[in-house]
């Protein structure tokens, strides 16, 4: 033993540690290769059937993709109207703000009044009331209260009609009045620029088609898809995530357990308890991630691209990264002397996990790791 240590130039403990390190590296590589082969086999078996279901669903869905945005600015006929809206010592603008629950912003912007409120329904009531007051010409506190009451009744009627139309479009049987009204409120709600009511009807149709392909309960999937975002109608009034709020409303109105679970679990905040729940989640993801479904401000868009590149470049061995396809794909160029082919697969998985843990984004983001080796020799 002493002679071996002297010849090798290391102690038995050092030799053992070196051997263990080599075995660990080899086992790690074997594990990655095995995981990759299992993943490829599963994908080959499942991909064909999944592709068939999704393609069939997309071919059969035909929804209007025009997003309707809530108007927050009212155009005035002239700048003199600003003074009439404000009124003597501000009495008109105070009466309008008090009656509608919004803030009216009147600044130097020519012929424009901005309506600011977190509640989109209040904002719509204020917009209609202000438009009617300008058309009528009589603007004073008494008249303001009367016009706001009429505007509120008009918006209530629009919401009820929108809810009934959504139920008809989705092919869902009669639902309780409370749920119909909440669905109608979603007409004035947007998410990433996508109208939530249009998105809900689209999700319902997608869920119904996928459920039919898989032999699941089509009616439960259809209702769950239509009502999955119902909690967004009142999430600014009730504490808790919108999925939980919607599930509580559905349970209170005696809807089926499958529908309640589909609403509660569509963001995986609770466990799936039926086949219809993941179907609703998939339909929601298809509708939301479809190109053009959701819009983002330039600032948010640029920040997400920068965050994606920063996450990719935080890993050792990464040379450069590029966020492409509007932030739906990240291409990572690695240093070939530091990252081999097996490590590239592991790096892609690690980048994906970090993106999922760090960022909030619609749809999905593809991570592509590129490793290039060039060998150059010169014939003389």
N, C-alpha and C positions, 0 to 999 in steps of 0.2 A: 504493500500500500504506500509506504514511504517512498519507495523507488518510483512508483507510478506518479506520485504527486511531484516528485523532483523532476522527472522527465517532461511531464505535461505543463509544469509551471503554474499549477493551480491546486488548491486543496480539494479534498473529496466533496466538501459542502458546495464549493463553487462549481465543480463538475456536475454535481447533482442538479443545482439550480439551472445551469445552462441546458442540461438535458430536458428538464421539466419545461423550460421556456420553449424549446424546439418542439416538444410534444404538444404543448398548449397551442402554438401557432398552427401546427398541422391539423389538430383537432378542430380548431376554429375554422380553418379553410374547408375541411371536410363537412362541417356543419352548414356552412354557407352554401356549398355545392349541393348538399342533400336538400336543404330548404328550397333552393332554386329549382331542383328537378321536381320536387313535390308540387311546387307552385305552378310550374309549367304543365305538369300532367293534369292538375285540377283545372287550370285555365282552358286547356285543350278540350276537356270533357264538358265544361260548363259554358264556354264561350259561344258555341254554336247555338245552343238552346236559348241563352240569354239574348244573343243578337237577334234571333228570330222573333222573340217576344217584343223587344224594344222597337224593332223596325216595324212590326205589324201595328204596334200601338201608335207610333209616330205617323204611319200612313193613314190611320183611321181618324186621328184627331184633326179637327179643323176649327181653330179658335181665332177670334179677332185679337191680333197682337198689339193693337194701338193702345199705348198707355195713356190714361187720362190723368193729368196732373191737377192738383187743387190750385186754383188761382189765388194768389196772395197780394196782387197789386190791382188797383182799380184805376182805370183811365178817366180823367176828368175832361169835360168839354173845354175848360179854360182855367187859368190860375186864379181867377176871381172866385171860383167855386171853393177853393181852399179856405178863404176867409168865412164863407157862409157855413162850411162844415164845422169850423172851429166855433163860430158864434161869438156873441158878446161875452167877453171875459171867459171864453172857453166853455160856456154852458152847453152848447150843442155836442161838442166832441166828448165831454164828460158824460152826458146823457147816453150817447151812443155806445161808449165803452162800457158803461155800467149795465146797459140793457143787453148787450151781446157777450160781454166777458172777454173782449179782445182788446188789443192795443192798436190804436191808429197812429201811424208814423207819418207826419206831414213835414217834409223837409224841402230842400231846394230843388229836388227833382221836378222838372217841369211837368205839369198836368198829370201828376200821379200821386196816389195815396196808397201806402203799403199797410196791409192788414196783418198783424202779427198775433198768433195764438197757437198754443200747442195742440188744442183740440181742433181737428179739421172741420168738424160739423159747425162749431161756433164760427169759424172763419168763413164758412160758406153762408151762414145766416147773415153775418155782417156784410159780406159782399153783396148779397141780394138786397138787403135793406138799404145799403148806401146807394146802390144803383137805382132803386125805386125812389128814394128821396131826391136824388138829382133829377130824375125824370119828372117828378111831381113839382119840384121847385119850392115846396113849403118845408122848410127845415127849422124845427123848433122842438124843445123837449117833449111836449105833448104828442106831436105828430111822430116823433122818433119812436116812442114807445108803441104806438099803434102799428107803424110799419114793421118794426122788429117782430111783433107778435104775428103778423101776417107772414113774414119771411120764415119764421120758425115753423109755422103750420105748413108752409109750402115745402120746406126742406123735409119735414116729417113725412109728408105725402110722397116726395121723391124717394126717400129712403125705403118706405114700405113697398113702393112699386119696384124699386131696384132689387129688394130682397125677394119678392115674388117672382120677378123675371129671372133671377139667378137660379131659384129652385126649379123653375120651368126649363131653363136652358140645360141644367144638369140632369134633368129627368128624375128628380127626387120627389116622393110623395109629400103631402102637406106636412109641414113642421109647425111646432108651437109658435104663437105670435111673438114671444120674446126673442126667439132665435131668428125669425124672419126680420125683425127690426134691427137686430145686431148685424145680420148679414148686409142689410141696406146701408148701415153706417160705414161699412168697408168700402163703399163706392167713393167716399171722400178720403180714404186712407191710401197712402203709397208706401212702398218699401223698396229702397234702392231705385226709385223712379218707376217701379212696376205697380200698377193699380192692383190692390189686394183682392178686390171682388172678382175682377177678371182672372187673376191668378187662381183664386179658389175654385171657380167654375172649371177652369182648365185642368186643375189638379184632380177634381172629381171625375172628369171624363177619362183622364189618363189612368187613374186608379181603377175605374170600372173595367177598362179594356185589359189591363194587366191581370186583374182578379179573374176575369173570364178566361184568359189564356192559362192561368195556373189552377183553375178549378176552385177558387176561393169564393167567399160570400160577396157577390157583386154588389148587392144593395148596401151592405155595411161599408164596403170600400168606397162606394160612391158618396154616401152620406159623410163618412169620415173625411174624405178628400174635400168636400164642400165646406165643412165646418172646422177644418184643422186650424185655421187662423182666426176663428171667431173671437178669441180672447183679445185680439189686437183692437177690437172696436172699443174696449173699455180698459185697456191695460194702463192708461194714464190716470184712471180713477180707482182701480183696485190693485193692491200690492201683489207681486208674484209674477212669474213668467207667463207669457200669453198662452202657452200650451196648457199649463195648469189651470188658468182661469177658464179657458174654453172647455176643458174637461169637467170642471165643477158645474158650469152652466148646463152642459149636456146631461150630466148625472141628475141635476135638479129637475130637468124636464123629462126624466124617465126614458132617455134614449138607451139603446142596447149597450151591453158591456163592451162589445167589440168596437163600437163607435167611440165610446168614452176612452178606451185604451188607445185607439188610433190617434185621437186628438192629443192625449197626454204624452204619447211616446214619439211624436213625429220629430222631436229634436233629441231623442234618446235620453230625456231627463228621467224617465221611468222605464222599466223593462217591458219588452214586447210580450203580450199575453195571447196573441192570436196572429194568424198569417196575414190578416188584413192590415195590421199596424205597420209592418215594414213595407207593405205595398203602398200605403199612403205616404210614407216617408220617401220612397223612391219616386213616386209621382210628383211630390212636392219638389224634389231635387231636379227632376227633368224640366218642370215648368220654370223653375227659378234660374237654372243654369243655361237654358237655351240662349244662344247668342242673340243679343238685342233685347232680351226680356227686361234686363235691369240696367239702369244708367248710373253713373257715378260722376261726382264733380271732378274737375281736372286735378284739384289739390289731393283728393283722396286717392285717385288713380295713380298719380305720380308717387305718392308716399308708399302705396302698396308695392309698386315696382321696386322702389329703393329698398324696402324692407325685405322683399324676396331675395334680392341680390346680396344684401348684407347677411342674411341667414345662410345662404349657400357658401359665401366666402368666409364664414366663421369656422369652417372645418379645415383641419390640417390637410395639406396636399392639394388644395384647390388653387388653380391658377387664376381663372377668371370665371365670371358667371354673367348670364344675360337673361333678363326677363322678357319674353316675347309673347306674341298672340294676346295682347292686351292683358298681360299678367296671368294668363291661363297655363303658361308653360315656363319652366326655368331650365336653361341649358347650362350645365356646369362643365367647364373644361378643367381637367386635373393634370397634375405633373406626373408623367408616366414613370419616372424613376422612384416616385413615392407611393403611387397607387397602382396596384396591379388589377387584372380583370376581376378577380374575386372581390377585392376590396371595393371596386367600383359599385358592385351590386349593393354591398353593405352601406356605402356612402349614400347612394340614392335613397335607401330606406331610412337612414338617419336624418337626411335632409327633410324628407316627407314628415317624419314624426315631429321635428322641430317646427315646421311650418304649421302643422295641425295644432300644436300646443301654443304657438305664439301669435298667429294671425286670425282675423275674422274675415271671411270672404264668401261670396256666392259661388255655388257650383264646386268644381274641383280644379286642382292645379297639378299639371304633369311635370315630373322632374326627370330630366334626361342627363345622364352623366356620360361625358365623351372623353375617351382616353385614346390619344394618338401617339404612336411610336414611329419615328422616321429613322431609317438607317441609310446613311449616305457614304459611299466610297467613290474614289476616283481611279480610273484606269489610266496608267501612265505608260 
